[in-house]
Amino acid sequence: MTDRLKDKVAIVFGAGSVGPGWGNGKATAALFAANGAHVICVDIDQDAAEETTDIITREGGRASAYACDVTDSAAVSDLVASVVRENGRIDVLHNNVGYATMGGPIELDEAAWQRTFDLNVKSCFITCKHVLPHMLERKSGAIVNVSSIAAIRYTGYPYTAYYAAKAAVNNFTMGLALQYARDGIRVNAIMPGLMNTPLIFQQISGQYADADAMVAARDAACPTGKMGTAWDIAKAALFLASDDAAYITGISLPVDGGLSCRAA
């Protein structure tokens, strides 16, 4: 264990995994804890949040599990109040909740479009709405939002709502960063590229003949010849949440093996 987040209170929304293995939020929560943070593991699935918490505590870290629908403002408000009451503060807010819906304007109905924006953008708005006042009181805090390389380029998938939603996350991040820069609060985003996490087997695999074909195609599309892992995202999140990034705010950092540099 190291101490890059020693004695920090970090709340990770989307800290569970949708399947076996390591999702971005699960890995980030574990790495935060390994670096000294008390991690509040939040997921809509209580069992998933508890699984992450159990992993952390077995390794000697500190973590608490909570179930919460991140699109429910009242529920998030109650959760944040409870965390502050029990821990005195929130030093790091990590927004990892996201969702990709396949289809363009013709295929998608309005409810699916709105659901994509609720999970990717409204979730960040709601958590920031309730966490920021506590950070402002202390004139200190770091917020890390998980966006996507889809915010800035076409990734080959027909998910128009996701492109638009993640672009909104980037600009939401930039706006908050500048608004609160003089208040000691940093706000940054991470843009994962093609990652090999449990989520892709639920949301992406239907675009291919089978799961093996999906993995092969996504590996081949990466300049490095392979997809990234959840730990690549977790390491970037740790950096941005820590004092090592004390003079960094307002960025949307690609973690994509060079994918965003490729012309086609």
C-alpha positions as CSV (number, residue, x, y, z in Angstrom):
1,M,0.0,0.0,0.0
2,T,1.1,3.6,-0.7
3,D,-0.3,6.8,0.7
4,R,-1.3,9.0,-2.3
5,L,-4.8,9.3,-0.8
6,K,-3.8,8.7,2.8
7,D,-6.8,9.4,5.1
8,K,-8.9,10.8,2.3
9,V,-12.6,10.0,2.1
10,A,-13.4,9.0,-1.5
11,I,-16.9,8.3,-2.8
12,V,-17.1,6.1,-5.9
13,F,-20.4,6.0,-7.7
14,G,-20.5,2.9,-9.9
15,A,-18.1,0.9,-7.7
16,G,-19.5,-2.5,-8.5
17,S,-19.0,-4.6,-11.6
18,V,-21.8,-5.9,-13.8
19,G,-20.1,-9.3,-14.2
20,P,-17.1,-11.4,-13.1
21,G,-13.8,-9.5,-13.3
22,W,-12.8,-5.9,-12.9
23,G,-14.8,-3.0,-14.1
24,N,-13.5,0.5,-14.1
25,G,-15.3,1.6,-10.9
26,K,-14.4,-1.6,-9.0
27,A,-10.7,-1.3,-9.9
28,T,-10.7,2.4,-9.0
29,A,-12.3,1.8,-5.6
30,A,-9.7,-0.9,-4.9
31,L,-6.8,1.2,-6.0
32,F,-8.0,4.3,-4.0
33,A,-8.2,2.1,-0.9
34,A,-4.8,0.6,-1.5
35,N,-3.5,4.1,-1.5
36,G,-4.9,5.0,1.9
37,A,-8.4,6.3,1.2
38,H,-11.5,5.3,3.0
39,V,-13.7,4.4,0.0
40,I,-17.5,4.7,0.0
41,C,-18.4,2.1,-2.6
42,V,-21.8,3.0,-4.2
43,D,-23.7,1.0,-6.7
44,I,-27.3,0.5,-7.7
45,D,-26.7,-3.2,-6.9
46,Q,-26.0,-3.7,-3.2
47,D,-24.4,-7.0,-3.8
48,A,-21.9,-5.5,-6.3
49,A,-21.0,-2.7,-3.9
50,E,-20.5,-5.2,-1.1
51,E,-18.3,-7.4,-3.3
52,T,-16.0,-4.5,-3.9
53,T,-16.0,-3.5,-0.3
54,D,-15.2,-7.1,0.8
55,I,-12.2,-7.2,-1.6
56,I,-10.9,-4.0,-0.1
57,T,-11.3,-5.0,3.5
58,R,-9.7,-8.4,2.9
59,E,-6.6,-6.5,1.7
60,G,-6.6,-4.4,4.8
61,G,-8.2,-1.3,3.4
62,R,-11.2,0.7,4.6
63,A,-14.5,0.7,2.7
64,S,-18.2,1.0,3.2
65,A,-20.9,-0.3,0.8
66,Y,-24.1,1.6,-0.1
67,A,-26.8,1.0,-2.7
68,C,-28.1,4.1,-4.5
69,D,-29.7,5.0,-7.8
70,V,-27.5,7.8,-9.0
71,T,-30.3,9.4,-11.0
72,D,-32.4,9.9,-7.8
73,S,-31.5,13.2,-6.4
74,A,-33.2,12.7,-3.0
75,A,-31.4,9.3,-2.6
76,V,-28.0,10.8,-3.5
77,S,-28.7,13.7,-1.1
78,D,-29.4,11.3,1.8
79,L,-26.4,9.2,1.0
80,V,-24.0,12.2,0.8
81,A,-25.4,13.5,4.1
82,S,-24.9,10.1,5.7
83,V,-21.3,9.9,4.5
84,V,-20.4,13.4,5.7
85,R,-22.1,12.7,9.1
86,E,-20.1,9.5,9.5
87,N,-16.8,10.7,8.1
88,G,-16.8,14.5,8.5
89,R,-16.1,15.2,4.8
90,I,-15.8,14.0,1.2
91,D,-12.4,14.6,-0.3
92,V,-12.8,12.8,-3.6
93,L,-15.9,12.3,-5.8
94,H,-15.5,9.7,-8.6
95,N,-18.4,9.4,-11.1
96,N,-18.1,6.1,-12.9
97,V,-21.8,5.4,-13.8
98,G,-22.3,5.1,-17.6
99,Y,-24.5,3.4,-20.1
100,A,-24.4,3.0,-23.9
101,T,-27.6,2.5,-25.9
102,M,-27.2,1.3,-29.5
103,G,-29.1,3.1,-32.2
104,G,-29.4,6.4,-34.0
105,P,-32.3,8.9,-34.0
106,I,-34.5,6.6,-36.1
107,E,-34.0,3.4,-34.0
108,L,-34.0,5.0,-30.6
109,D,-37.2,6.1,-28.9
110,E,-37.2,9.2,-26.8
111,A,-37.2,7.3,-23.5
112,A,-34.0,5.4,-24.5
113,W,-32.3,8.7,-25.5
114,Q,-33.3,10.3,-22.1
115,R,-32.2,7.2,-20.2
116,T,-28.7,7.5,-21.8
117,F,-28.4,11.1,-20.8
118,D,-29.8,10.4,-17.3
119,L,-27.2,7.7,-16.6
120,N,-24.2,9.5,-18.2
121,V,-24.8,13.2,-17.6
122,K,-27.6,13.8,-15.1
123,S,-25.8,11.4,-12.7
124,C,-22.7,13.6,-12.6
125,F,-24.9,16.7,-12.1
126,I,-26.8,15.2,-9.2
127,T,-23.7,13.9,-7.4
128,C,-21.9,17.2,-7.9
129,K,-25.0,19.1,-6.7
130,H,-24.9,17.3,-3.3
131,V,-21.2,16.9,-2.8
132,L,-19.9,20.3,-3.9
133,P,-21.4,22.2,-1.0
134,H,-19.3,20.1,1.4
135,M,-16.2,20.6,-0.6
136,L,-16.8,24.3,-0.8
137,E,-17.0,24.5,3.0
138,R,-13.5,23.1,3.2
139,K,-12.1,24.8,0.1
140,S,-10.8,21.5,-1.1
141,G,-11.8,18.6,-3.2
142,A,-11.2,16.5,-6.4
143,I,-13.8,15.4,-8.8
144,V,-13.1,12.8,-11.5
145,N,-15.8,12.1,-14.1
146,V,-15.5,9.0,-16.4
147,S,-16.3,10.1,-19.9
148,S,-15.3,8.2,-23.1
149,I,-13.2,8.6,-26.2
150,A,-16.7,8.5,-27.8
151,A,-17.0,12.1,-26.6
152,I,-14.6,13.3,-29.3
153,R,-14.6,10.7,-32.1
154,Y,-16.6,8.0,-33.8
155,T,-15.7,4.6,-32.4
156,G,-17.5,2.5,-34.9
157,Y,-20.6,1.8,-32.9
158,P,-24.1,3.2,-33.7
159,Y,-24.8,4.8,-30.4
160,T,-25.7,8.4,-31.1
161,A,-27.0,9.2,-27.7
162,Y,-23.8,7.9,-26.0
163,Y,-21.7,10.2,-28.3
164,A,-23.8,13.2,-27.3
165,A,-23.9,12.3,-23.6
166,K,-20.2,11.8,-23.2
167,A,-19.5,15.0,-25.1
168,A,-21.7,16.7,-22.5
169,V,-19.7,15.1,-19.7
170,N,-16.5,16.7,-21.1
171,N,-18.0,20.1,-21.2
172,F,-19.7,19.7,-17.8
173,T,-16.3,18.9,-16.4
174,M,-14.7,21.9,-18.0
175,G,-17.4,24.3,-16.8
176,L,-17.2,23.1,-13.2
177,A,-13.4,23.2,-13.2
178,L,-13.3,26.9,-14.1
179,Q,-16.2,27.8,-11.9
180,Y,-14.6,26.4,-8.8
181,A,-10.9,26.7,-9.6
182,R,-10.5,29.5,-7.0
183,D,-12.3,27.4,-4.4
184,G,-9.6,24.7,-4.2
185,I,-11.7,22.2,-6.1
186,R,-10.3,20.4,-9.1
187,V,-12.6,18.7,-11.7
188,N,-11.2,16.4,-14.4
189,A,-12.5,13.7,-16.7
190,I,-11.1,10.4,-18.0
191,M,-11.9,9.3,-21.6
192,P,-11.4,5.5,-21.8
193,G,-10.8,4.1,-25.2
194,L,-11.5,0.5,-26.1
195,M,-11.4,-1.3,-22.8
196,N,-11.7,-5.0,-21.9
197,T,-14.1,-4.9,-18.9
198,P,-17.3,-6.9,-18.0
199,L,-19.5,-4.1,-19.3
200,I,-18.6,-4.7,-23.0
201,F,-19.9,-8.2,-22.8
202,Q,-23.3,-6.8,-21.9
203,Q,-23.5,-3.6,-24.0
204,I,-21.3,-4.2,-27.0
205,S,-21.1,-7.9,-27.8
206,G,-24.3,-7.9,-29.7
207,Q,-22.6,-5.9,-32.5
208,Y,-20.4,-9.0,-33.3
209,A,-20.9,-12.6,-34.2
210,D,-19.8,-13.7,-30.7
211,A,-17.8,-12.5,-27.7
212,D,-14.5,-13.9,-29.1
213,A,-15.1,-12.0,-32.4
214,M,-15.7,-8.8,-30.4
215,V,-12.5,-9.1,-28.4
216,A,-10.4,-9.9,-31.5
217,A,-11.9,-6.9,-33.4
218,R,-11.5,-4.5,-30.5
219,D,-7.9,-5.6,-29.9
220,A,-7.1,-5.2,-33.6
221,A,-8.6,-1.6,-33.6
222,C,-6.2,-0.5,-30.9
223,P,-2.8,1.0,-31.9
224,T,-1.2,-1.1,-29.2
225,G,-2.8,-4.3,-30.5
226,K,-4.8,-4.9,-27.4
227,M,-7.6,-3.3,-25.4
228,G,-6.9,-1.5,-22.1
229,T,-8.0,-2.8,-18.7
230,A,-9.9,-1.4,-15.8
231,W,-6.6,-0.9,-14.0
232,D,-5.5,1.6,-16.7
233,I,-8.5,3.7,-15.9
234,A,-8.0,3.2,-12.1
235,K,-4.4,4.4,-12.3
236,A,-5.4,7.6,-14.2
237,A,-8.2,8.2,-11.7
238,L,-5.8,7.8,-8.8
239,F,-3.4,10.4,-10.4
240,L,-6.2,12.9,-11.0
241,A,-7.7,12.4,-7.5
242,S,-4.3,12.8,-5.8
243,D,-2.2,15.8,-4.9
244,D,0.2,14.7,-7.7
245,A,-2.3,16.4,-10.0
246,A,-2.7,19.5,-7.8
247,Y,-2.2,21.9,-10.7
248,I,-4.4,20.0,-13.2
249,T,-8.0,20.9,-13.6
250,G,-10.5,21.0,-16.5
251,I,-8.9,18.3,-18.6
252,S,-10.5,15.3,-20.3
253,L,-7.7,12.8,-20.4
254,P,-7.6,10.1,-23.0
255,V,-6.6,6.7,-21.7
256,D,-6.9,4.8,-25.0
257,G,-3.5,3.4,-26.1
258,G,-3.3,6.2,-28.8
259,L,-6.6,5.5,-30.4
260,S,-7.7,9.1,-30.4
261,C,-4.5,10.0,-32.3
262,R,-5.3,7.8,-35.2
263,A,-6.9,9.4,-38.2
264,A,-9.0,6.4,-39.2
